[in-house]
Amino acid sequence: MGALSFVCAALLCLILGFLLYESWSLVADGRWLSFFSQTGWYPLEGLFGMTPMIFASLVLTFGSLVIALPVGLACAIFLEFYAKGWVKKSFQSLLNLLAGIPSVVLGLWGLTELVPLIGQIKAPGTSVLAGAVVLSLMILPTLALTSYAALTSVDRSILAGAQALGLTQKTQILAIAVPAARSGIMSGVLLASARALGETMVVLMVAGNVVQMPSSLFAPVRALTANIALEMAYALGGHRASLYVSGLLLTIIVWILAYLASYLFNKGRTVSHD
């Protein structure tokens, strides 16, 4: 187990080292500051402003969480407190199935069904809203299943005491169970955020791929991941190095989110044991 853990840690270090090596030509001479100060992405002119794409990635992630978190938490509450027997097993199987659907399939559905629908409201249809909706479908199983696991770990004696006091089931769930499971729920939120932030195919297909600051829900945008996928095949020199900087930035953000998720999960277990 120790050897396998070492291999996993070594692989992560090698990936970070590779990204840093490939992007070093821009990082070492201080030009990395221009990634955040410039607002335009014109590689042929030496302008590598990533701010619009960073902001677009964060907006898409936040939008998907706004949509998926209430639904995912409701699914978890239904599984833990209301569903029984074959209904519970069937519903949980459906969530597991949704988690296994390839992102390209969800992107295809979004491109052929959702984008035209949004386009009827406001053209062109490929937009922040389309990307957030499809991303929410991707992260919904993660949020639902992690929240369900957090709710099942709540000490049953607490709920039994609430029931003995005559509290309704609604009050037991919303005032006791959910707050007691908040560390596990937040852990799931962070893991879902990391997945949404690192998704490529969905945002490539439905978000519009226009490098601009998102001015509304109907504005087309380009995420960092989509930018790497679109331009890596022909990028050279500083252009190629800037794409590796994008990858390094995404990796660091996802690493931080994963660490926070692990910290909150362990903190919640410690509190529940105490």
N, C-alpha and C positions, 0 to 999 in steps of 0.2 A: 504493500500500500504506500509506503514511503517512497519507493522508487517510482511508482506511477504518479504520485503527487509531484515529485521532482521533475518528471518528464513534462507534465502539464505546465508547471511554472516555467520550465526552460523554453517550451514552445512559445509561451506568451512573451517572454523576454526576447526571443529571437524575432518574433513578429515586430515588436516595438523597435528593436535594433535595426531591422531591415527598413522600416518606415523612416526612422531617423536618418539612416545612412543615405537613402534616396532623396530625402528632402533637405539634406545638410547644406547644399549649395545655396539655398535661399535662407535657411535659418541662421547660418554662421555669420553672414554679412549684415544681419539686422533687417533684411528686407521683409521679414515675417510681419513686421508692424504694418506694412502696407496692405496686408491681407484684411486688416480690420479698419484701416483708415480710408481705403479706397472703396467706392461703391460700384465701380464698373468692372466687368469681367471681359477684358479684351486681350487674350493671351498674345496675339500677334503684335500688339503694341506694348507689351510688357506690363499690362495692368491686370492684377490678379485679386481684385476686390471680392472677398468671400462673404462680406457682411450680409448682402441680400439672401444668399443661399443658406447661411447659418441661421438667419432669422426665419427663413421659410421652413427649414427643418424643424426648428423649435415650435413654430406655429402649427405645423402639420401634426407634430407629436402631441401638443397641448390640445388641439382640436379633437384628435382621436380619443384622448383620455376623457374629455368632457362628455363625449358621446358614449364611450364604452364603460366607464366606471359605474354610473348608476345602474346600467343594464347588467353588468357583471356582478355587482353587489346584490342586486335583486335575484339573479340566478343562484347565487350562493345561499342566500337566505331561503329561497324556495327549496333548494336541495337539502339544507340542514334541518329546517323546521316544518316544512309542509309536505314535501314529496315523500311517498312511502312505496315500498315494494317495487313492482316492475316499472312504475312511473319514474321513480328515482333512478333506477338503473338505466332506463332508456334515455332519460334526459342527460345523465352524466355521459353516456356513450355518444350522444349527439355533440356534446361539448368537446369530447376527445376527437371526434371526427372533424369538427370544425377546425380544431387546432392542427390537424394533419393536412388540411387542404393546401396545396402549393400556392404561393403568393401570386404566381403568374396566372393561375386560374381566377383568383379573386380580381386581379388586375384586368383580365379579359372581360369578366362580368361588368366591372366598373366602366370599362371603355365602351362596351357595346350597349349597356342598359342604363347605367347611372349618368354617364356624361351627356348623352342625348337628352335625358330628362332635365338635367340642370341647364343644358343649353337652351331649352324652351323658355326657361325663366330669364336667363341672361347668357348670351354667347360669350366665350366659345364653348363652355361646358367643362372643359379641362381646367381645373381650378383647385384652390385650397379646400373648398368644401368637398369636392369629389375625392381628393386625396385623403382628407380626414375621415370621411365615411368609410372608405374601403380599408384604411388602416385600422379603424375601430373594429371592423369585423375580424381582422387578424389578431388583435390583442385581446379581444373579448374572452376567448377561452382561458388565456393566461390570468386575466383578472378574476374571472369566475372561479376557476379551480383553486387559485391561491387564496382567495377570500373564503372559499368553502373550507379549505384546510385550516385556515386561521380560526374560523368559527367552530370547527369540530374540536380544536384544541382548548377552547374555553372551559374552565373548570365547571363541571356539571353541578357541583355543590352551590355555586353562586346562583345559577338559574333555579335550582331547587329551592333555595332560600327566598328568591324573588317570588316564586310560585306560592310558597307558604305564606308570604305576606299579602297574597291576593292580587298581585299585579297581573294585568292582562298580558296575553302573549305578545301583542304588539309592543307594549312597554318593555317587556323582557328582552325583546330583540333589539329595539332601537336605543333603549337607555342603558342596557347592561351588556348584551352579547357583542354588539358591534363595537362599542367603545373598548371592551376588554380585548377584542381581536384587532385593534387598530394598527398595532405594530406589524402583524402579519399581512394585513390588508395593504398598508403602505409599502411593505416589501414587495408585494405583487405589483403595485402601481409603478414602482421604480424599475422592476424587471420588464414590465410591459412598455415603459417609456424607452428602455434601452432597445427593445426589439423594434418599436416604431421608428426610433431615431436611425437605426441601422438598416432599415428596409430600403431596397433599391427598386425592384421591379414594379411594385405598385405605384410609387410616386413617379417613376419613369413613364408609366403608361397613362396615368390619369391626371397628373398635377399640372401639365402644360409645358414644362421645360423652358420657361422664360425667366431669364435672370433679372429679377426686379424685386423691390420690396413689396410684400403683399399689401395692397391697399384696401382689399375687401375679401369676403369669403368667395367671391366669384372671379377673383384675379388669378391668372395662371402664374405659377412659380416654378422654380427649379431647386430641388434639395441638393445637399452636398453629395449624397450617395449617387443620385442620378447624374450629376455632373461628372463624377469619376467614370461611371459606366459609359457615358456618351463620348468622352474625349480621350480616354486613355489609349485607345487604339492608334491614334495618330499624333499624340502629344510628343514633343521633343524638347530637350533642354530645360529652360526655366519653366515652361508650360508643364512638362512632365513632373518636375520637382514640386510644383504647386499642387498638383493632384495628390502626390504623396503626402504633402502637408495636410491636405483635406482628410486623407485617411488616418494620419496620425492624430489629428484633432478629434475625429469621430471615435477612434479607439480609446483615447484618454477619457472622453466624456462617458462612453459606455462603461469603461472600467470604474469610474467614480460612481456611476449609478449602481453598478453591481456590488461595489463595496458597501454603499449605503444600504442597499437591500439586505445584504448579509448582516450588517450591523443591527438594523432594525429587527430582523428575524431573531437573531441571538438575544437581543435585548428583550424582545417579547417573551421568549422562552424563559429567560432568567426571572422576569417579573411574574410569569405564571407559576413557576416553581416556588417562588417566595410566597 
